Amino acid sequence: MASKWPPKKNTAYTFAVYLRQQADTKLIKTTPTIAAGDFKVSTDGAALANPATIAAESPAGSGRVLITLSAAEMNGDDIWVRASDAAGAEWCDEAWAIHTTESVWDDIPTALEVAA
């Protein structure tokens, strides 16, 4: 499996989050209603925009929400993702900062590759 950490600049990236219920913030919201516009992404301080892929719970009923960002959305040093329930009352607002790097562990040559 390819490395996912640290997140690589200009490379598609998927990460998982859990959203908290508004009614009781101690509890994770399972089966959250997620619509276009609930999640926004900003690359290097640019205006917030809808990501190409709508976040989705996976597996169903788990409360784990996968956020997938395209290579274009990850083509910056600082990526910001904001989640805000557009309907307004199901889950709490959240935000995440992703700091990218030019290379990941998979980019480091092995001893055999260096010797070749």
Z-matrix of the N, CA and C atoms (Angstrom, degrees):
N
C 1 1.440
C 2 1.519 1 109.46
N 3 1.310 2 115.83 1 137.81
C 4 1.454 3 120.64 2 179.95
C 5 1.526 4 110.18 3 -69.64
N 6 1.308 5 115.06 4 150.52
C 7 1.456 6 121.92 5 178.24
C 8 1.520 7 110.79 6 -63.91
N 9 1.310 8 116.92 7 144.06
C 10 1.459 9 121.29 8 175.18
C 11 1.521 10 110.57 9 -117.20
N 12 1.325 11 116.59 10 -4.19
C 13 1.447 12 118.87 11 -177.50
C 14 1.507 13 110.12 12 -133.55
N 15 1.293 14 120.25 13 133.12
C 16 1.455 15 125.45 14 -5.35
C 17 1.526 16 111.23 15 -72.94
N 18 1.344 17 117.91 16 159.77
C 19 1.469 18 120.33 17 179.03
C 20 1.526 19 110.41 18 -61.20
N 21 1.310 20 116.38 19 133.28
C 22 1.465 21 121.71 20 -175.83
C 23 1.525 22 111.10 21 -94.51
N 24 1.316 23 114.81 22 134.32
C 25 1.463 24 121.66 23 178.29
C 26 1.525 25 110.08 24 -60.15
N 27 1.341 26 116.00 25 140.33
C 28 1.468 27 123.83 26 177.02
C 29 1.533 28 112.95 27 60.27
N 30 1.331 29 116.36 28 30.75
C 31 1.459 30 122.26 29 177.57
C 32 1.526 31 108.12 30 -133.57
N 33 1.328 32 117.17 31 130.07
C 34 1.465 33 121.00 32 179.89
C 35 1.530 34 109.54 33 -51.31
N 36 1.323 35 115.22 34 144.90
C 37 1.466 36 120.61 35 -174.42
C 38 1.520 37 109.77 36 -143.28
N 39 1.327 38 116.71 37 134.40
C 40 1.460 39 122.43 38 176.14
C 41 1.520 40 108.43 39 -123.99
N 42 1.338 41 115.71 40 133.78
C 43 1.454 42 119.64 41 176.08
C 44 1.523 43 108.84 42 -139.18
N 45 1.323 44 115.37 43 158.64
C 46 1.463 45 121.19 44 -176.40
C 47 1.519 46 110.68 45 -109.22
N 48 1.324 47 115.19 46 143.94
C 49 1.464 48 122.13 47 176.65
C 50 1.524 49 108.66 48 -136.71
N 51 1.305 50 115.70 49 166.72
C 52 1.458 51 122.14 50 172.48
C 53 1.518 52 107.01 51 -123.37
N 54 1.316 53 116.62 52 133.41
C 55 1.456 54 122.43 53 179.30
C 56 1.527 55 109.05 54 -97.25
N 57 1.315 56 116.75 55 143.89
C 58 1.465 57 122.32 56 -179.91
C 59 1.522 58 110.73 57 -94.99
N 60 1.313 59 115.60 58 141.92
C 61 1.466 60 120.55 59 176.87
C 62 1.523 61 110.03 60 -65.66
N 63 1.330 62 116.23 61 140.43
C 64 1.465 63 118.32 62 174.41
C 65 1.520 64 111.14 63 -70.56
N 66 1.331 65 117.35 64 -36.23
C 67 1.468 66 121.28 65 -177.24
C 68 1.528 67 112.17 66 -65.33
N 69 1.328 68 117.31 67 -33.18
C 70 1.464 69 122.23 68 179.19
C 71 1.521 70 107.57 69 -150.22
N 72 1.316 71 116.73 70 96.27
C 73 1.469 72 121.22 71 -172.60
C 74 1.522 73 113.87 72 -66.93
N 75 1.328 74 117.84 73 -5.00
C 76 1.465 75 120.21 74 174.39
C 77 1.523 76 111.09 75 -79.58
N 78 1.330 77 116.86 76 -13.44
C 79 1.464 78 121.36 77 -175.47
C 80 1.524 79 112.01 78 -107.90
N 81 1.323 80 114.91 79 143.07
C 82 1.466 81 121.34 80 174.52
C 83 1.517 82 108.78 81 -77.80
N 84 1.325 83 115.88 82 137.85
C 85 1.460 84 120.68 83 177.78
C 86 1.522 85 108.90 84 -81.34
N 87 1.323 86 116.12 85 117.82
C 88 1.461 87 120.01 86 174.57
C 89 1.520 88 108.15 87 -96.49
N 90 1.304 89 115.10 88 149.88
C 91 1.460 90 123.40 89 -177.87
C 92 1.537 91 111.04 90 50.39
N 93 1.352 92 116.84 91 54.30
C 94 1.459 93 118.91 92 179.08
C 95 1.528 94 110.98 93 -69.80
N 96 1.314 95 115.37 94 146.12
C 97 1.459 96 120.43 95 173.41
C 98 1.522 97 106.66 96 -82.50
N 99 1.330 98 116.60 97 117.62
C 100 1.463 99 121.57 98 -179.26
C 101 1.525 100 107.72 99 -122.26
N 102 1.327 101 115.65 100 128.05
C 103 1.465 102 121.26 101 -178.76
C 104 1.527 103 109.59 102 -126.07
N 105 1.325 104 115.54 103 164.66
C 106 1.459 105 120.31 104 174.62
C 107 1.520 106 107.85 105 -56.13
N 108 1.304 107 117.15 106 134.75
C 109 1.444 108 122.19 107 -179.53
C 110 1.516 109 113.90 108 98.26
N 111 1.335 110 117.53 109 -15.15
C 112 1.469 111 120.45 110 178.33
C 113 1.530 112 111.06 111 -70.85
N 114 1.319 113 116.86 112 -32.93
C 115 1.460 114 121.88 113 179.41
C 116 1.519 115 108.23 114 -114.73
N 117 1.328 116 115.67 115 137.95
C 118 1.462 117 122.40 116 178.73
C 119 1.521 118 108.17 117 -130.64
N 120 1.332 119 115.88 118 151.95
C 121 1.457 120 120.71 119 179.28
C 122 1.529 121 109.35 120 -130.82
N 123 1.322 122 115.77 121 143.80
C 124 1.461 123 122.89 122 175.68
C 125 1.516 124 107.91 123 -129.76
N 126 1.312 125 116.47 124 132.27
C 127 1.460 126 121.77 125 178.65
C 128 1.521 127 108.77 126 -109.33
N 129 1.321 128 117.16 127 119.99
C 130 1.464 129 123.36 128 -179.96
C 131 1.524 130 113.20 129 50.86
N 132 1.322 131 116.80 130 41.24
C 133 1.452 132 120.87 131 174.39
C 134 1.516 133 115.91 132 83.02
N 135 1.324 134 117.29 133 5.13
C 136 1.470 135 119.92 134 177.48
C 137 1.529 136 109.13 135 -69.25
N 138 1.316 137 116.18 136 168.82
C 139 1.464 138 121.16 137 -179.78
C 140 1.524 139 110.57 138 -57.64
N 141 1.326 140 115.54 139 145.70
C 142 1.461 141 120.68 140 176.31
C 143 1.518 142 110.19 141 -64.92
N 144 1.327 143 116.07 142 140.24
C 145 1.463 144 121.40 143 179.54
C 146 1.521 145 109.14 144 -144.39
N 147 1.310 146 116.40 145 156.81
C 148 1.463 147 120.53 146 175.05
C 149 1.522 148 108.96 147 -65.13
N 150 1.332 149 117.64 148 135.32
C 151 1.463 150 118.95 149 174.22
C 152 1.531 151 110.03 150 -69.32
N 153 1.313 152 116.41 151 159.21
C 154 1.465 153 121.21 152 -178.76
C 155 1.527 154 111.55 153 -63.35
N 156 1.321 155 117.24 154 -30.97
C 157 1.461 156 122.29 155 -178.75
C 158 1.524 157 109.67 156 -113.53
N 159 1.323 158 116.97 157 128.26
C 160 1.462 159 121.04 158 177.78
C 161 1.523 160 108.86 159 -73.56
N 162 1.332 161 116.56 160 132.66
C 163 1.464 162 121.17 161 177.55
C 164 1.526 163 109.14 162 -59.15
N 165 1.326 164 115.79 163 150.51
C 166 1.464 165 119.75 164 -177.67
C 167 1.525 166 110.55 165 -149.37
N 168 1.319 167 115.23 166 146.56
C 169 1.461 168 120.87 167 175.75
C 170 1.523 169 109.57 168 -72.75
N 171 1.334 170 115.58 169 134.46
C 172 1.458 171 119.79 170 178.66
C 173 1.527 172 109.11 171 -157.02
N 174 1.341 173 117.46 172 125.67
C 175 1.460 174 127.45 173 -4.09
C 176 1.529 175 110.99 174 -73.78
N 177 1.308 176 115.26 175 162.55
C 178 1.457 177 121.75 176 -178.07
C 179 1.526 178 110.97 177 -54.50
N 180 1.333 179 115.96 178 136.59
C 181 1.453 180 121.53 179 177.01
C 182 1.516 181 115.28 180 80.34
N 183 1.327 182 117.76 181 -1.08
C 184 1.465 183 121.22 182 -175.73
C 185 1.519 184 114.15 183 -86.15
N 186 1.324 185 116.62 184 -23.78
C 187 1.454 186 120.36 185 -173.69
C 188 1.511 187 113.19 186 86.03
N 189 1.322 188 117.79 187 -10.24
C 190 1.473 189 121.36 188 178.29
C 191 1.520 190 108.81 189 -79.96
N 192 1.328 191 116.20 190 121.72
C 193 1.463 192 121.66 191 -178.69
C 194 1.526 193 108.54 192 -108.84
N 195 1.330 194 115.90 193 125.38
C 196 1.461 195 120.95 194 178.22
C 197 1.513 196 109.70 195 -93.62
N 198 1.326 197 115.52 196 128.34
C 199 1.458 198 122.67 197 175.65
C 200 1.524 199 106.64 198 -110.25
N 201 1.325 200 116.07 199 121.12
C 202 1.462 201 121.53 200 -178.77
C 203 1.518 202 108.93 201 -114.05
N 204 1.328 203 115.68 202 124.56
C 205 1.458 204 121.85 203 178.03
C 206 1.520 205 109.05 204 -113.21
N 207 1.319 206 116.33 205 136.82
C 208 1.462 207 121.42 206 -179.28
C 209 1.526 208 110.31 207 -74.78
N 210 1.323 209 116.33 208 168.33
C 211 1.466 210 121.13 209 176.97
C 212 1.526 211 110.19 210 -58.41
N 213 1.328 212 117.94 211 -40.54
C 214 1.463 213 121.28 212 179.48
C 215 1.533 214 111.02 213 -63.60
N 216 1.333 215 116.72 214 -40.57
C 217 1.462 216 120.54 215 178.83
C 218 1.524 217 111.89 216 -69.40
N 219 1.322 218 116.80 217 -23.57
C 220 1.468 219 122.31 218 179.13
C 221 1.530 220 112.37 219 -95.40
N 222 1.332 221 117.66 220 5.99
C 223 1.463 222 121.15 221 -176.37
C 224 1.527 223 110.60 222 -85.55
N 225 1.317 224 115.43 223 66.27
C 226 1.451 225 122.45 224 178.31
C 227 1.514 226 109.64 225 -164.96
N 228 1.326 227 115.10 226 173.46
C 229 1.459 228 119.70 227 178.99
C 230 1.527 229 111.68 228 -85.26
N 231 1.329 230 115.70 229 -35.86
C 232 1.466 231 120.99 230 -178.48
C 233 1.522 232 109.30 231 -126.72
N 234 1.314 233 115.91 232 117.03
C 235 1.455 234 122.96 233 -179.74
C 236 1.523 235 106.99 234 -111.22
N 237 1.326 236 116.73 235 132.67
C 238 1.457 237 121.58 236 179.57
C 239 1.510 238 109.20 237 -120.24
N 240 1.308 239 116.68 238 132.10
C 241 1.460 240 121.92 239 177.99
C 242 1.528 241 107.12 240 -120.51
N 243 1.327 242 115.47 241 129.34
C 244 1.466 243 120.98 242 178.45
C 245 1.517 244 109.20 243 -120.29
N 246 1.326 245 116.02 244 135.43
C 247 1.463 246 121.81 245 176.94
C 248 1.519 247 107.82 246 -117.60
N 249 1.314 248 115.56 247 127.17
C 250 1.455 249 120.95 248 179.03
C 251 1.520 250 108.04 249 -145.76
N 252 1.305 251 116.31 250 119.90
C 253 1.464 252 121.22 251 -177.30
C 254 1.528 253 109.58 252 -65.76
N 255 1.334 254 116.22 253 105.36
C 256 1.467 255 121.09 254 -177.56
C 257 1.528 256 111.50 255 -60.99
N 258 1.324 257 117.03 256 -33.08
C 259 1.462 258 120.54 257 177.70
C 260 1.531 259 109.86 258 -70.39
N 261 1.329 260 116.27 259 -26.64
C 262 1.438 261 120.49 260 168.10
C 263 1.508 262 121.96 261 101.76
N 264 1.313 263 120.83 262 -17.50
C 265 1.461 264 116.65 263 -171.32
C 266 1.519 265 115.79 264 -136.30
N 267 1.312 266 118.35 265 10.38
C 268 1.469 267 119.09 266 -173.79
C 269 1.522 268 112.77 267 -96.40
N 270 1.326 269 117.28 268 -49.50
C 271 1.457 270 120.77 269 -177.91
C 272 1.529 271 110.75 270 -134.93
N 273 1.321 272 115.56 271 159.21
C 274 1.464 273 122.15 272 -174.69
C 275 1.526 274 111.90 273 -78.47
N 276 1.322 275 115.39 274 150.99
C 277 1.463 276 121.17 275 174.44
C 278 1.528 277 109.50 276 -65.07
N 279 1.328 278 115.03 277 146.91
C 280 1.461 279 121.86 278 178.64
C 281 1.525 280 108.30 279 -144.16
N 282 1.325 281 116.68 280 164.47
C 283 1.465 282 121.58 281 174.97
C 284 1.522 283 108.68 282 -152.71
N 285 1.311 284 115.26 283 147.22
C 286 1.467 285 121.41 284 -179.68
C 287 1.518 286 109.62 285 -136.13
N 288 1.327 287 115.86 286 141.73
C 289 1.460 288 122.67 287 174.44
C 290 1.521 289 107.76 288 -107.27
N 291 1.317 290 115.77 289 133.72
C 292 1.462 291 121.18 290 177.57
C 293 1.520 292 107.13 291 -122.23
N 294 1.302 293 116.24 292 121.61
C 295 1.460 294 121.19 293 178.86
C 296 1.527 295 107.46 294 -105.46
N 297 1.312 296 116.28 295 119.85
C 298 1.467 297 120.59 296 -174.54
C 299 1.519 298 111.14 297 -90.19
N 300 1.315 299 114.08 298 166.68
C 301 1.455 300 121.97 299 176.74
C 302 1.522 301 108.33 300 -133.06
N 303 1.306 302 117.00 301 161.92
C 304 1.462 303 121.44 302 -179.88
C 305 1.524 304 112.26 303 -77.47
N 306 1.337 305 116.76 304 -22.59
C 307 1.465 306 119.06 305 -178.88
C 308 1.524 307 109.72 306 -145.54
N 309 1.317 308 115.33 307 158.31
C 310 1.462 309 122.10 308 178.08
C 311 1.521 310 108.47 309 -123.81
N 312 1.319 311 116.30 310 177.23
C 313 1.468 312 121.01 311 -177.44
C 314 1.521 313 111.55 312 -53.82
N 315 1.323 314 117.58 313 -35.81
C 316 1.465 315 120.46 314 -178.23
C 317 1.526 316 112.32 315 -65.89
N 318 1.335 317 117.28 316 -18.75
C 319 1.460 318 121.16 317 -178.87
C 320 1.525 319 112.73 318 -82.94
N 321 1.324 320 117.36 319 -13.63
C 322 1.467 321 120.60 320 -179.25
C 323 1.531 322 108.11 321 -77.64
N 324 1.320 323 117.27 322 123.70
C 325 1.464 324 118.64 323 -178.96
C 326 1.527 325 112.71 324 -66.65
N 327 1.308 326 115.54 325 144.30
C 328 1.461 327 120.35 326 176.26
C 329 1.522 328 108.81 327 -78.03
N 330 1.322 329 116.58 328 168.52
C 331 1.469 330 121.06 329 178.24
C 332 1.519 331 110.92 330 -58.61
N 333 1.347 332 116.80 331 -38.15
C 334 1.471 333 120.01 332 179.71
C 335 1.526 334 111.06 333 -67.10
N 336 1.312 335 117.24 334 -38.05
C 337 1.465 336 120.19 335 179.14
C 338 1.525 337 111.11 336 -68.94
N 339 1.332 338 117.15 337 -36.53
C 340 1.461 339 120.91 338 179.30
C 341 1.528 340 109.78 339 -68.63
N 342 1.329 341 117.07 340 -38.92
C 343 1.463 342 122.21 341 -177.72
C 344 1.528 343 112.22 342 -71.50
N 345 1.327 344 117.59 343 -22.67
C 346 1.466 345 120.59 344 -175.27
C 347 1.504 346 112.91 345 -71.62
